[in-house]
Amino acid sequence: MFAQSLEKMQWYNEPAQWKTTNNSLIMQVTPKSDYWRISHYGFTVDDAPFYYATYGGEFEAKVKLIGDYKARFDQMGLMVRTDHENYIKAGVEFVDGKFNVSTVVTHKKSDWSVTPLEKTPPFIWIKIVRRLDALEVFYSLDDKTYIMTRNAPLQDNAPVMVGLMAACPDGDGFQAKFESFSVKHLPDQRRLEWLKSHQ
């Protein structure tokens, strides 16, 4: 199932080097690339690699992240994107030698929230759940216990691009490996409520 979904996905900003193998995507992240709009820094960039498929409705997406992070702001994770003004990216960001679970929510302008991790884990799992008009972001060190770090608004009932994003705003690129990527359809919550009351 995972390999098939990887084969059928497409690139936005395809990096020079990448491959899919054994249900994994490995890419050499494009140097000096990122996703950010306007706020705080005063610039907009939309040029980092993003490997995605399009989904409607409610879903749960998750992936295991293994990065050879080198430079400040090296990052990889999941992105859910409506268009160039509306997207949410969540994953690991390497800042000042520390791992952070990092989420950027962009609606016309970007914001940024970080959860620093005490230790440097060999890998990290990120899970995003789209429910109604919001996205919930979780991380895990073992794919069993998930900790929520963010709940952010995202327009419901609109198709979105869901996939694997990595960026290297400051550095010369790094190797990012995404394992066991999956997207699971969740039945529409409003419809389930309606069905319950109309049996």
C-alpha positions as CSV (number, residue, x, y, z in Angstrom):
1,M,0.0,0.0,0.0
2,F,2.7,2.5,1.0
3,A,4.9,1.8,-2.0
4,Q,2.0,2.2,-4.4
5,S,1.0,5.5,-2.9
6,L,4.7,6.7,-3.3
7,E,4.8,5.7,-6.9
8,K,1.6,7.6,-7.7
9,M,2.6,10.9,-6.1
10,Q,4.0,13.9,-7.9
11,W,6.5,16.7,-7.3
12,Y,6.2,20.3,-6.6
13,N,9.7,21.7,-6.9
14,E,11.4,18.3,-7.7
15,P,14.9,18.1,-6.2
16,A,17.9,17.2,-8.3
17,Q,18.4,13.8,-6.5
18,W,15.8,11.5,-5.1
19,K,14.6,7.9,-5.2
20,T,11.9,5.7,-3.8
21,T,12.9,2.4,-2.4
22,N,11.4,-0.2,0.1
23,N,8.4,2.1,0.9
24,S,10.7,5.0,1.5
25,L,11.5,8.3,-0.2
26,I,15.0,9.5,0.0
27,M,15.9,13.0,-1.3
28,Q,18.9,15.3,-1.3
29,V,17.1,18.5,-0.1
30,T,17.5,21.5,-2.5
31,P,19.9,24.1,-1.0
32,K,18.6,27.5,0.0
33,S,14.9,26.4,-0.3
34,D,11.9,26.9,2.0
35,Y,8.2,27.7,2.5
36,W,7.3,30.9,4.2
37,R,5.1,33.9,3.6
38,I,5.8,37.5,4.6
39,S,5.6,37.8,8.4
40,H,8.6,38.5,10.7
41,Y,11.2,38.2,7.9
42,G,9.5,40.2,5.2
43,F,10.0,37.8,2.4
44,T,8.0,35.0,0.7
45,V,9.6,31.7,-0.5
46,D,7.8,28.7,-2.1
47,D,10.6,26.7,-3.6
48,A,11.3,23.6,-1.4
49,P,10.7,20.0,-2.5
50,F,7.2,18.7,-1.8
51,Y,6.1,15.2,-3.0
52,Y,2.4,14.9,-2.7
53,A,-1.0,13.4,-3.7
54,T,-4.4,15.2,-3.5
55,Y,-7.0,14.3,-1.0
56,G,-10.5,15.5,-0.1
57,G,-12.4,15.1,3.1
58,E,-11.0,14.0,6.5
59,F,-7.9,11.9,6.9
60,E,-5.0,10.9,9.0
61,A,-1.5,11.2,7.5
62,K,1.7,10.0,9.2
63,V,5.4,9.3,8.4
64,K,8.7,8.4,10.0
65,L,11.4,11.0,9.6
66,I,15.1,10.3,9.5
67,G,17.3,13.3,8.6
68,D,21.0,14.0,8.3
69,Y,20.5,17.5,9.5
70,K,23.5,19.8,9.2
71,A,22.6,23.5,9.0
72,R,20.3,25.9,11.0
73,F,16.7,25.5,9.9
74,D,17.2,22.2,8.1
75,Q,13.7,20.6,8.3
76,M,11.5,17.8,7.0
77,G,8.0,16.6,7.6
78,L,4.4,16.5,6.4
79,M,2.7,19.3,4.5
80,V,-1.0,19.9,3.8
81,R,-1.5,22.6,1.2
82,T,-4.5,24.2,-0.3
83,D,-2.6,26.7,-2.4
84,H,0.4,29.0,-2.1
85,E,-1.3,31.2,0.5
86,N,-2.7,28.4,2.6
87,Y,-0.6,25.5,3.9
88,I,0.5,23.8,7.1
89,K,3.9,22.1,7.4
90,A,4.9,20.1,10.5
91,G,7.9,18.0,11.3
92,V,11.5,18.2,12.7
93,E,13.5,21.5,12.4
94,F,17.1,21.6,13.4
95,V,17.8,24.9,15.2
96,D,21.0,25.8,17.2
97,G,22.0,22.1,17.4
98,K,18.7,21.0,18.8
99,F,15.8,19.0,17.5
100,N,12.5,20.9,17.5
101,V,9.0,19.6,16.6
102,S,8.1,22.6,14.4
103,T,4.8,23.7,12.8
104,V,4.3,26.5,10.4
105,V,0.7,27.6,9.7
106,T,0.2,29.9,6.7
107,H,-3.0,31.7,5.9
108,K,-1.8,34.6,3.8
109,K,1.0,35.1,6.4
110,S,3.1,32.4,8.1
111,D,3.4,31.8,11.9
112,W,5.8,29.4,13.5
113,S,5.6,27.3,16.7
114,V,8.3,25.0,18.1
115,T,8.5,22.3,20.8
116,P,12.2,21.7,21.6
117,L,13.2,18.0,22.4
118,E,15.5,17.3,25.3
119,K,17.4,14.5,23.5
120,T,18.2,14.0,19.8
121,P,16.2,10.9,18.7
122,P,17.4,8.8,15.8
123,F,14.0,9.3,14.1
124,I,10.6,10.8,14.9
125,W,7.1,10.1,13.7
126,I,4.7,13.0,12.7
127,K,1.0,12.5,12.4
128,I,-1.5,15.0,11.0
129,V,-5.3,14.5,11.5
130,R,-7.7,16.6,9.4
131,R,-11.1,16.9,11.1
132,L,-13.8,19.4,10.1
133,D,-12.1,22.8,9.7
134,A,-8.9,22.0,11.6
135,L,-5.7,20.1,11.5
136,E,-4.2,18.4,14.6
137,V,-0.4,17.9,14.7
138,F,1.1,15.1,16.8
139,Y,4.6,13.7,17.2
140,S,5.9,10.3,18.6
141,L,9.3,8.7,19.3
142,D,7.9,5.2,19.0
143,D,4.7,5.3,16.8
144,K,2.7,4.3,19.9
145,T,2.4,7.3,22.2
146,Y,1.5,10.5,20.2
147,I,1.7,14.0,21.8
148,M,-0.3,16.8,20.3
149,T,1.6,20.0,19.6
150,R,-0.8,22.1,17.5
151,N,-4.4,22.5,16.5
152,A,-4.7,24.9,13.6
153,P,-7.6,26.0,11.3
154,L,-7.8,24.8,7.7
155,Q,-10.7,25.3,5.4
156,D,-12.9,22.2,5.3
157,N,-14.5,20.5,2.3
158,A,-11.7,21.7,0.0
159,P,-9.2,19.3,-1.7
160,V,-5.7,19.5,-0.3
161,M,-2.2,18.4,-1.4
162,V,-0.8,16.0,1.3
163,G,2.8,14.8,1.3
164,L,6.4,14.9,2.2
165,M,8.3,18.2,2.5
166,A,11.9,19.1,3.3
167,A,13.6,22.4,3.2
168,C,17.1,23.8,3.7
169,P,16.8,27.6,4.0
170,D,20.4,28.3,5.1
171,G,22.5,25.3,4.2
172,D,23.8,23.4,1.2
173,G,21.3,20.6,1.4
174,F,21.0,17.4,3.4
175,Q,19.7,13.9,3.0
176,A,16.1,13.4,4.1
177,K,14.5,9.9,4.4
178,F,10.8,9.4,4.8
179,E,9.6,5.9,5.8
180,S,6.2,4.3,6.1
181,F,4.2,7.2,4.8
182,S,0.4,6.6,4.9
183,V,-2.8,8.5,4.4
184,K,-5.9,6.9,5.9
185,H,-9.4,8.2,5.0
186,L,-11.6,9.1,8.0
187,P,-15.4,9.1,7.6
188,D,-16.8,12.6,7.5
189,Q,-17.8,13.6,11.1
190,R,-20.8,15.8,10.2
191,R,-22.2,13.1,8.0
192,L,-21.9,10.5,10.7
193,E,-23.8,12.7,13.1
194,W,-26.4,13.3,10.5
195,L,-26.8,9.5,9.8
196,K,-27.1,8.9,13.6
197,S,-30.1,11.3,13.9
198,H,-31.7,10.1,10.6
199,Q,-31.9,6.3,11.0
